[in-house]
C-alpha cells in the first residue's frame, strides 16, 4: 500500500533542523569528538594569533568568531544532520508505504582498512568489517525495495511476512520512480531499522496509526453504504461525494 503525503506532512516527518537521534548519530564515537575538539582549539588559537599579529580592532567580530570556533565541537553535528535532511527534503513528492518482509539476509561489509606491524616486523593489513542486515520489502502489487542497515541484536525479531512501514521519496507526482526511502518501522514489534534516522518518529507513528484505523474503517463504511443502497437509492450527487471522500481519507 502506497499513500501519497502532502508536502506539509512530509516536512513534519523529515525536519529541517536535526532531531535528538540525528544529533546523536553525527556525534559519533569518542574519536570523532576529539577530532572536533582539536579543530575548535586550533581555530581559536589561529584567531588569537591573527588578532595579536595584525592588531585587529574588530573586537566584536573577533569575539563572535572565537565563540563560534570554540563551540565547533558542539554545533557541527547539528549542521551535518541538517544538511543531510535538506538533501532528503529536496524531493518534491513522498508517500507512506506499507509492505511486508519478502526476504532478509546477513552480509559482511568492508568499512575500512588499517595497516599495522606485527611482532615479526611484517606489515599486516587489518580489515574492519561490519555485519549488515539486508531486507527486501514489497507488497501485493509487485513493488519491492532492498534496504541495508547495520545489524543490531534487536533485529533477530524480524521475520518474513512481517508488516514494514516507511516513507518513499520521488520527483514524480505519481511516485512511479522512487529516488530515496527512509528508515523502516515494524509496528508489530515497535522496532526501527535504520542507518541514519531520517524521520520524526512520533509524527510517523501518528500517521501510521491513522492509516491503520482508516484501513479498518473503510470496509465498515462500504458495508454500511451497501446496506443503505439495498434499502434506498441514494442520489448521484451523494454517491459522488462519498467516493470523493474515500479518496481524500487516504491522502495526508
Secondary structure, DSSP 4 states (H G I P E B T S, - for coil): -EEEE-HHHHHHHS-SS--HHHHHHHH--HHHHHHHHHHHHHHHHHHHHHHHHHT---HHHHHHHHHHHHTHHHHHHHHHHHHHHHHHHT-SEEEEEEEEEEEEEEEEEEEEEEEEE-TTS-EEEEEEEEEEEEEEEE-TTS-EEEEEEE--GGGGG--TT-EEEEEEEESSTT--S--EE--EEETTTTEEE-SS--S-HHHHHHHHHHHHHHHHHHHHHHHHHHHHHHHSPPPHHHHHHHHHHHHHHT--
